[in-house]
Every structure is written in structure tokens, then in C-alpha cells.
Amino acid sequence: MQLKKALPFILLGAAALLFCFGVGALALNFWGPRSAAVDTSKWLTPQEQVDAKKINPAVALGILAGTSDVDSVDDSLAAGDFDGAFAQIAYSTEFSDANRVGTLLLLGDRYAAGKQTPKAVWMYQYAVFLATVSPLPSDLSRVQTMLEAAQGLKGLGMEANARAALDQAYLIVQNSFALPRDTRADLFEQISRAYRAFGVTKLADQARSQAAESATLTEEDAVNISRRPFRIQPTNPPEDAAVIESTKTRMGAARELLDALNLNPPKTPADMPQDLIGALGDALFQEDSLRGDYYATQSDQAADASAQLGVLRDKLAWLSLKYRIARLGFGISLVHDWELDTDAIKQELNDAYADYLAITEQQAQSLENAGEASRSTEDVLRAAIVAGRWGLYPQYNEEELRARLDEVSERLRDEQVASLRLDSFTRGNEIVYLLVPDDLYKLGERALPR
């Protein structure tokens, strides 16, 4: 009897305790410290993020059948094979950074919609990195990329990353030498709205005021719109009949495998057409042997820098494809021997990139105009950092590249060459890159908008 009388009080107490826990949880959610959804402080190369098990071979193998890089990405996106599209921009040497950025932003949106938050966050982070460090994008493209990435990151709960992208966009718009006044005014308006969404009213008002000021200017102040990043046009190496024939054989084997996979989609791994997979693997192995001899011969015969770069460009495209195959980057095993030799292939890729960049830098430094020589050398060093972080130049020394870049930036500043400087500073264990004007160079985090 006593237990029956006490039961209502016990239940009431339990309910009160649960209520207290609920209130505490809500308070922690609203006022307690929030951790970021994804840790991006430790850099991961795109190749490390490719999930080979999710790639659809029936689409991705198009590259081996002769589909272009751009069309391959489009085909993967149309088929909903996002990991296949990502693998293509992660491994390919044929994409410009502008093409990579556009695809990364699109993949960020797709992964976010599919609730794949870590993947989405990294797509936006890669886009921001390229927009900051790569010498190729225009200032307008840099800012548009950062604003779109900031919006995507904010929607994923990555407030600090989103704010960093927005701050960088603001610095570029404030200090760019290449933005027409009407474009600058429009970008200031967009940045003002973005800061207001962050609740940063001071910077929002400041950007709005700068938009009005820029819109009322009567003279254009953009001074170096026409400059393009330094590059040498490589001379294509002479064609080799044996290599051409082996390439045709490989493409034919890939098309046969693609047709089989699409006409009779395998329901289990046991249903895969092993004979056709073996035929493609044999064709790839034979082509690699011929290409190895071909590149060695052409390298010895290359008469000038342009010819040397032509051989290396072709070799890099092949080695990056070979490396992808070795890492099962097409979703299936094609050449087992390469899978056992991944480190050696990676070393070959690294050495070819090192040679390519060394020749390009030497040519940049030999330009007669001192200011253009320094800017061109800066372009090469920034491209080297991108190649390193992308995983295509695996043994790069980022610290050394940054030190050399600092030397070039200081020369450009002394020569009063009108451009933004790529600066860097350390936040915890993370290296943060930042484009800044001369008066903010080497200020680190103090250069950020306040």
C-alpha cells in the first residue's frame, strides 16, 4: 500500500528530473560552446577523400575510352556519381583551377543536399584554397568563389570557415587592382549582406558605405586587368605509331567493358565481366611499357624548354591516370601489379612534377623585365603549392616554397608592383593563406577585417 501511495511522487520526481535535463541540453545548445561539424585544420589531399567504393565504373571508365576530362565530370554528375566526378578533378592534370573550382562548388552543394556534411565541407574548403593560392583565377572569380563557399559553409555549421572565406573576399574587393568600379560596388553590396547574416553589423555597414562610394566614382581605378599568369606553351612531342596503336587498343577495350557494364549491370562483384576487365588491364599494362620508352627517348631529344615541358605534360597526364588506377580510383581493380607498386608510381609522379616546375621557374626568372620576372616566379611558386596540396606533387616542401615566395613578395613590394601578395600565418597547427595589399603584408591575423 505504501508503495502505491509513493508511486505518483516517484513518477513526478522522474518527470521533473527529465525536464531539468532537457532544459540543460537546450541551454547548452544555445549558449554553450559549439564545435565545428568537421575538422579542417589538418589538410587532406583530394585524393585521400575519394571513396573508391562509391564510384560507378560504368560511368568513370569513360576516361579510359577517350571521353574528355570535362565531359567525364559532366557524365558523372548527370548520373549522380558525385564521387566519380570528384575523383576526376582530384587526379587529373588536365583541369584548370577555374574548372576545378566550379565543379567543387557544385559538388559541395550536392553533398550538402545529400547530408554528406564532411564531404561537402571539404569541397568548399578546396574551392576557397584554390581561389586564394592559385595564380590562375581572376580577382572577380576569387571573390565569387569565396562568397558562394562562405554561404555553403555557414549552412553546414562551419561558422569560422565561412567567416574566413568572407573576410578574404572583403580584403580582395577592398584592395584589388583589377576590379572595375561597378563590379566592385556590386560585390561590396553582396559582402555587406553576408556580414549582416553573420550579425557583424559594423563590417556590414562599412561594406555598404564602400559600395555607395565606389558606385559614385567618375574614373576607373582598375589598372592591371589584362595581365595573365605566367605559363609557357609546351610543344607537343612528335607522335609515335606504337603508342598511338596501343592507346587505340586500350580505348577499344575500355569501350567494350563500358558497354557490358551498361547493357548488363552486374548485381554482385561476382557478376563483373572479368574477361573484359582483364583485357583492359593487359592493354593498360602494354601501353604503359611503350609510353615509358617513348618518354625517355623524347626527353633526351627535347631541344628546348618548350619541348621538354611538352614531354613532361604528356607524361604527367599518363602518370596521374596510372596513379588513379593503382589506387582503385575507377571503382574496380584493373592492373593488380600497379596496386602493389603505388609508392613507386607516386614517386614517378612527384619527380615529373618537380622537373616541370623547375623548368618553368627557370624560364620565369630569365625574363628581361625584372618586375615581370618576379611576378612570373611568384606564379610558378603558387602553382607548386597548389600541386603539392592537391597530391600531384607529393614530396613538395611547403615551408621552403613559402619562404621563397616571401622573398619574391618582398621584391615585388620594393619594386612597387601593383598586385595583392600571398601571405601566410600559422593558426594552431594550420597554415592559413591570405591575399593582402602591401600595407597588410606580414601582419598575420591582424590583417583580417575587424
C-alpha positions as CSV (number, residue, x, y, z in Angstrom):
1,M,0.0,0.0,0.0
2,Q,2.7,2.4,0.9
3,L,4.5,1.8,-2.4
4,K,1.2,2.5,-4.3
5,K,0.9,5.8,-2.4
6,A,4.5,6.8,-3.1
7,L,4.4,5.8,-6.9
8,P,2.8,9.1,-8.1
9,F,5.5,11.1,-6.3
10,I,8.3,8.9,-7.7
11,L,7.0,9.4,-11.3
12,L,6.5,13.1,-10.7
13,G,10.1,13.4,-9.5
14,A,11.4,11.4,-12.5
15,A,9.5,13.7,-14.8
16,A,10.9,16.8,-13.1
17,L,14.4,15.4,-13.5
18,L,13.9,14.7,-17.2
19,F,12.6,18.2,-17.6
20,C,15.8,19.6,-16.0
21,F,18.0,17.5,-18.2
22,G,16.0,18.8,-21.3
23,V,16.4,22.5,-20.2
24,G,20.1,21.9,-19.6
25,A,20.5,20.4,-23.0
26,L,18.7,23.3,-24.7
27,A,20.8,25.8,-22.8
28,L,24.0,24.1,-23.8
29,N,22.8,24.0,-27.4
30,F,22.0,27.8,-27.5
31,W,24.7,29.2,-25.2
32,G,27.3,26.5,-24.8
33,P,30.4,26.3,-27.0
34,R,29.8,24.7,-30.3
35,S,32.4,22.5,-32.0
36,A,32.7,22.7,-35.8
37,A,31.0,19.9,-37.7
38,V,34.2,18.9,-39.5
39,D,37.9,19.4,-38.5
40,T,39.6,21.1,-41.5
41,S,42.8,22.2,-39.6
42,K,44.7,19.1,-40.8
43,W,45.0,19.3,-44.6
44,L,43.8,16.2,-46.6
45,T,44.6,16.0,-50.3
46,P,41.6,15.5,-52.5
47,Q,42.9,12.0,-53.4
48,E,42.7,11.0,-49.8
49,Q,39.0,12.0,-49.8
50,V,38.0,9.9,-52.8
51,D,35.8,7.0,-51.8
52,A,36.6,4.4,-54.5
53,K,33.9,2.1,-53.3
54,K,31.2,4.7,-54.2
55,I,32.5,5.3,-57.8
56,N,30.4,3.9,-60.6
57,P,32.8,2.2,-63.0
58,A,30.1,2.2,-65.7
59,V,30.5,6.0,-65.9
60,A,34.0,6.7,-64.6
61,L,35.7,4.4,-67.1
62,G,34.7,6.7,-69.9
63,I,38.0,8.5,-69.4
64,L,39.9,5.3,-70.5
65,A,37.6,5.1,-73.5
66,G,38.5,8.5,-74.8
67,T,36.0,10.8,-73.0
68,S,37.4,14.2,-72.3
69,D,38.0,15.3,-68.7
70,V,35.3,17.9,-68.8
71,D,32.8,15.5,-70.4
72,S,33.7,12.8,-67.9
73,V,32.8,15.1,-65.0
74,D,29.6,16.1,-66.7
75,D,28.6,12.5,-67.3
76,S,29.4,11.5,-63.7
77,L,27.3,14.5,-62.3
78,A,24.4,13.6,-64.7
79,A,24.5,10.0,-63.4
80,G,24.6,11.1,-59.8
81,D,28.1,9.7,-59.4
82,F,29.5,12.5,-57.3
83,D,32.5,10.5,-56.2
84,G,33.4,9.7,-59.8
85,A,33.2,13.4,-60.6
86,F,35.4,14.3,-57.6
87,A,37.9,11.6,-58.5
88,Q,38.3,13.1,-61.9
89,I,39.2,16.5,-60.6
90,A,41.3,15.0,-57.8
91,Y,43.6,13.1,-60.1
92,S,43.5,14.8,-63.5
93,T,46.3,17.2,-64.5
94,E,44.3,18.5,-67.4
95,F,41.8,20.6,-65.4
96,S,42.5,24.3,-64.9
97,D,41.9,25.6,-61.4
98,A,38.9,27.5,-62.7
99,N,37.3,24.3,-63.8
100,R,38.1,22.6,-60.6
101,V,36.6,25.5,-58.5
102,G,33.3,25.4,-60.4
103,T,33.0,21.6,-60.0
104,L,34.0,21.8,-56.3
105,L,31.3,24.3,-55.5
106,L,28.7,22.2,-57.4
107,L,29.8,19.1,-55.5
108,G,29.7,21.0,-52.2
109,D,26.0,21.8,-52.9
110,R,25.2,18.2,-54.0
111,Y,26.9,16.6,-51.0
112,A,25.3,19.1,-48.6
113,A,21.9,18.2,-50.1
114,G,22.6,14.6,-49.6
115,K,23.6,15.2,-45.9
116,Q,27.2,14.2,-46.5
117,T,28.5,17.0,-44.4
118,P,32.2,16.1,-44.2
119,K,32.5,15.8,-48.0
120,A,30.5,19.0,-48.6
121,V,32.7,21.0,-46.2
122,W,35.9,19.8,-47.8
123,M,34.6,20.6,-51.3
124,Y,34.0,24.2,-50.2
125,Q,37.4,24.3,-48.5
126,Y,39.2,23.1,-51.6
127,A,37.4,25.8,-53.6
128,V,38.5,28.5,-51.1
129,F,42.1,27.2,-51.2
130,L,42.3,27.4,-54.9
131,A,40.6,30.8,-55.0
132,T,43.3,32.1,-52.6
133,V,46.5,30.4,-53.6
134,S,46.2,29.5,-57.3
135,P,47.7,32.2,-59.6
136,L,45.0,31.5,-62.3
137,P,41.6,32.8,-61.2
138,S,40.8,36.5,-61.7
139,D,40.0,38.6,-58.7
140,L,36.3,38.6,-59.6
141,S,36.3,34.8,-59.8
142,R,38.2,34.6,-56.5
143,V,35.6,36.7,-54.7
144,Q,32.6,35.0,-56.3
145,T,34.0,31.6,-55.2
146,M,34.6,32.7,-51.7
147,L,31.2,34.2,-51.3
148,E,29.5,31.0,-52.6
149,A,31.7,28.8,-50.4
150,A,31.1,31.0,-47.3
151,Q,27.3,30.6,-47.8
152,G,27.7,26.8,-48.1
153,L,30.0,26.5,-45.1
154,K,27.7,28.6,-43.0
155,G,24.8,26.4,-43.9
156,L,26.8,23.4,-42.7
157,G,27.6,25.0,-39.3
158,M,31.2,25.8,-40.2
159,E,30.9,29.4,-39.0
160,A,34.7,30.0,-38.5
161,N,35.5,28.7,-42.0
162,A,32.6,30.6,-43.6
163,R,33.7,33.8,-41.9
164,A,37.3,33.3,-43.0
165,A,36.2,33.0,-46.6
166,L,34.0,36.1,-46.3
167,D,36.9,38.1,-44.7
168,Q,39.2,37.1,-47.6
169,A,36.6,38.1,-50.2
170,Y,36.2,41.5,-48.5
171,L,40.0,42.1,-48.5
172,I,40.2,41.4,-52.2
173,V,37.3,43.6,-53.1
174,Q,38.8,46.4,-51.0
175,N,42.3,46.2,-52.4
176,S,42.1,44.6,-55.9
177,F,43.8,46.4,-58.7
178,A,41.7,44.6,-61.3
179,L,38.0,45.1,-60.4
180,P,36.0,47.7,-62.4
181,R,34.2,50.2,-60.1
182,D,30.7,48.9,-60.9
183,T,31.7,45.3,-60.2
184,R,33.4,46.4,-57.0
185,A,30.3,48.3,-55.9
186,D,28.1,45.2,-56.5
187,L,30.5,42.9,-54.6
188,F,30.6,45.3,-51.7
189,E,26.8,45.1,-51.5
190,Q,26.9,41.3,-51.5
191,I,29.6,41.3,-48.8
192,S,27.5,43.7,-46.7
193,R,24.5,41.4,-46.9
194,A,26.7,38.4,-46.0
195,Y,28.2,40.2,-42.9
196,R,24.7,41.2,-41.8
197,A,23.7,37.5,-42.0
198,F,26.6,36.8,-39.6
199,G,25.4,39.6,-37.3
200,V,28.6,41.6,-37.9
201,T,26.8,45.0,-38.3
202,K,29.9,47.1,-38.2
203,L,31.5,45.5,-41.2
204,A,28.2,45.2,-43.0
205,D,27.7,49.0,-42.6
206,Q,31.2,49.6,-43.7
207,A,30.9,47.5,-46.8
208,R,27.6,49.2,-47.7
209,S,29.2,52.6,-47.4
210,Q,32.1,51.5,-49.7
211,A,29.6,50.2,-52.2
212,A,28.0,53.6,-52.4
213,E,31.3,55.3,-52.6
214,S,32.5,53.0,-55.4
215,A,29.3,53.5,-57.4
216,T,29.8,57.2,-57.4
217,L,33.4,57.2,-58.7
218,T,33.7,59.0,-62.0
219,E,37.0,57.4,-63.1
220,E,38.0,53.8,-63.5
221,D,40.7,52.7,-61.0
222,A,41.5,49.1,-62.2
223,V,45.0,49.1,-63.5
224,N,46.1,45.6,-64.4
225,I,43.1,43.8,-65.8
226,S,44.9,42.4,-68.8
227,R,47.8,40.5,-67.0
228,R,47.6,36.8,-67.3
229,P,49.6,34.4,-65.1
230,F,52.9,33.2,-66.5
231,R,53.0,30.0,-68.5
232,I,55.0,28.5,-71.3
233,Q,53.1,26.9,-74.2
234,P,54.5,23.4,-74.3
235,T,55.4,21.9,-77.7
236,N,53.6,18.7,-78.2
237,P,56.1,15.8,-78.6
238,P,56.1,14.0,-82.0
239,E,53.6,11.2,-82.4
240,D,54.7,7.6,-82.0
241,A,53.0,5.0,-84.1
242,A,53.3,2.2,-81.4
243,V,52.0,4.5,-78.7
244,I,49.1,5.6,-80.9
245,E,48.1,2.0,-81.7
246,S,48.4,0.9,-78.0
247,T,46.2,3.8,-77.0
248,K,43.5,2.8,-79.6
249,T,43.6,-0.8,-78.3
250,R,43.2,0.4,-74.7
251,M,40.3,2.7,-75.6
252,G,38.6,-0.1,-77.5
253,A,38.9,-2.4,-74.5
254,A,37.5,0.3,-72.3
255,R,34.5,0.8,-74.6
256,E,33.8,-2.9,-74.6
257,L,33.9,-3.0,-70.8
258,L,31.7,0.1,-70.6
259,D,29.1,-1.4,-73.0
260,A,29.0,-4.6,-71.0
261,L,28.6,-2.8,-67.7
262,N,25.8,-0.6,-69.0
263,L,23.9,-3.2,-71.0
264,N,24.0,-5.8,-68.3
265,P,24.7,-4.0,-65.0
266,P,26.3,-6.5,-62.5
267,K,24.2,-7.2,-59.4
268,T,27.2,-8.5,-57.4
269,P,31.0,-8.4,-57.8
270,A,30.9,-12.0,-59.0
271,D,28.8,-10.8,-62.0
272,M,31.6,-8.4,-63.2
273,P,32.9,-9.3,-66.7
274,Q,36.3,-10.5,-65.6
275,D,37.4,-11.3,-69.1
276,L,36.8,-7.7,-70.3
277,I,38.4,-6.3,-67.2
278,G,41.4,-8.5,-67.8
279,A,41.6,-7.3,-71.4
280,L,41.6,-3.7,-70.4
281,G,44.2,-4.3,-67.7
282,D,46.5,-6.0,-70.2
283,A,46.1,-3.1,-72.7
284,L,46.9,-0.6,-70.0
285,F,50.0,-2.5,-69.0
286,Q,51.2,-2.8,-72.6
287,E,50.6,0.9,-73.2
288,D,52.5,1.9,-70.0
289,S,55.5,-0.1,-71.2
290,L,55.5,1.7,-74.6
291,R,54.9,5.1,-73.0
292,G,57.9,4.6,-70.6
293,D,60.3,4.1,-73.5
294,Y,58.7,6.9,-75.5
295,Y,59.0,9.5,-72.8
296,A,62.6,8.5,-72.1
297,T,63.5,8.9,-75.8
298,Q,61.7,12.2,-76.3
299,S,63.1,13.7,-73.1
300,D,66.6,13.0,-74.4
301,Q,65.8,14.6,-77.7
302,A,63.9,17.7,-76.4
303,A,65.8,20.7,-77.8
304,D,64.4,23.5,-75.7
305,A,62.3,24.3,-72.6
306,S,59.0,24.2,-74.6
307,A,59.8,20.7,-76.0
308,Q,60.9,19.4,-72.5
309,L,57.6,20.7,-71.0
310,G,55.6,19.1,-73.8
311,V,57.1,15.7,-72.9
312,L,56.6,16.2,-69.2
313,R,53.0,17.4,-69.6
314,D,52.1,14.3,-71.5
315,K,54.0,12.1,-69.0
316,L,52.2,13.8,-66.1
317,A,48.8,13.2,-67.6
318,W,49.7,9.5,-68.0
319,L,51.2,9.0,-64.6
320,S,48.3,10.7,-62.8
321,L,46.0,8.3,-64.7
322,K,48.2,5.4,-63.7
323,Y,48.2,6.5,-60.1
324,R,44.5,6.7,-60.1
325,I,44.2,3.1,-61.4
326,A,46.7,1.9,-58.8
327,R,44.5,3.5,-56.1
328,L,41.3,1.9,-57.5
329,G,40.2,5.3,-58.5
330,F,37.8,4.0,-61.1
331,G,35.9,1.9,-58.6
332,I,37.4,-1.5,-59.8
333,S,40.7,-3.3,-59.9
334,L,42.3,-3.0,-63.4
335,V,46.0,-3.6,-63.0
336,H,46.9,-5.5,-59.9
337,D,50.6,-5.1,-60.3
338,W,50.2,-1.3,-60.1
339,E,48.2,-1.6,-56.9
340,L,51.2,-3.3,-55.4
341,D,53.5,-0.6,-56.7
342,T,51.6,2.5,-55.7
343,D,54.5,4.2,-53.9
344,A,56.8,3.8,-56.9
345,I,54.2,5.4,-59.2
346,K,53.7,8.2,-56.7
347,Q,57.5,8.8,-56.8
348,E,57.5,9.0,-60.6
349,L,54.6,11.5,-60.5
350,N,56.4,13.6,-57.9
351,D,59.7,13.6,-59.9
352,A,58.0,14.6,-63.2
353,Y,56.2,17.5,-61.4
354,A,59.4,18.6,-59.8
355,D,61.1,18.7,-63.3
356,Y,58.2,20.5,-64.8
357,L,58.1,23.2,-62.2
358,A,61.9,23.6,-62.2
359,I,62.0,24.2,-65.9
360,T,59.0,26.6,-65.7
361,E,60.6,28.6,-62.9
362,Q,63.9,28.9,-64.7
363,Q,62.1,30.3,-67.7
364,A,60.2,32.8,-65.5
365,Q,63.3,34.0,-63.8
366,S,65.0,34.6,-67.2
367,L,62.5,37.3,-68.3
368,E,64.2,40.6,-69.1
369,N,61.7,42.8,-67.2
370,A,62.6,42.4,-63.5
371,G,59.1,43.1,-62.3
372,E,57.5,40.6,-64.7
373,A,60.2,38.1,-63.8
374,S,59.3,38.4,-60.1
375,R,55.6,38.1,-60.8
376,S,56.1,35.1,-63.1
377,T,58.3,33.4,-60.5
378,E,55.5,34.1,-57.9
379,D,53.0,32.4,-60.3
380,V,55.2,29.3,-60.5
381,L,55.7,29.0,-56.7
382,R,52.0,29.4,-56.1
383,A,51.3,26.7,-58.7
384,A,53.8,24.4,-56.9
385,I,51.9,24.9,-53.6
386,V,48.6,24.0,-55.3
387,A,50.2,20.9,-57.0
388,G,51.6,19.8,-53.6
389,R,48.4,20.2,-51.7
390,W,46.5,18.6,-54.5
391,G,48.6,15.5,-54.1
392,L,50.1,15.7,-57.6
393,Y,53.5,16.8,-56.3
394,P,53.6,14.6,-53.1
395,Q,57.1,15.4,-51.8
396,Y,56.9,19.1,-52.1
397,N,58.3,21.2,-49.3
398,E,55.6,23.7,-48.5
399,E,57.7,25.5,-45.9
400,E,60.5,26.1,-48.4
401,L,58.1,27.2,-51.1
402,R,56.5,29.7,-48.7
403,A,60.0,31.1,-47.7
404,R,60.9,31.6,-51.4
405,L,57.5,33.1,-52.1
406,D,58.1,35.6,-49.2
407,E,61.4,36.6,-50.9
408,V,59.6,37.2,-54.2
409,S,56.8,39.1,-52.5
410,E,59.2,41.4,-50.7
411,R,60.9,42.2,-54.1
412,L,57.6,43.0,-55.7
413,R,56.7,45.2,-52.8
414,D,60.1,47.0,-53.1
415,E,59.6,47.4,-56.8
416,Q,56.0,48.7,-56.1
417,V,54.4,46.2,-58.5
418,A,50.7,46.7,-58.2
419,S,49.2,43.4,-57.0
420,L,48.0,41.6,-53.9
421,R,50.6,39.5,-52.0
422,L,50.0,35.9,-51.0
423,D,50.8,35.9,-47.3
424,S,50.5,33.1,-44.7
425,F,50.4,32.7,-41.0
426,T,50.0,29.8,-38.5
427,R,46.9,29.3,-36.5
428,G,47.4,26.4,-34.2
429,N,48.8,23.7,-36.5
430,E,47.2,25.1,-39.6
431,I,48.8,27.2,-42.3
432,V,46.4,29.9,-43.4
433,Y,46.9,31.7,-46.7
434,L,45.7,35.2,-47.3
435,L,45.8,37.7,-50.2
436,V,46.6,41.1,-48.9
437,P,47.8,44.6,-50.0
438,D,51.3,45.8,-49.2
439,D,50.3,47.6,-46.0
440,L,48.8,44.5,-44.5
441,Y,51.6,42.1,-45.7
442,K,53.1,40.1,-42.8
443,L,50.5,41.2,-40.3
444,G,49.1,37.8,-40.0
445,E,45.6,37.6,-38.4
446,R,45.8,41.4,-37.7
447,A,45.2,41.9,-41.5
448,L,41.7,40.4,-41.2
449,P,38.7,42.8,-41.2
450,R,37.6,43.8,-37.7
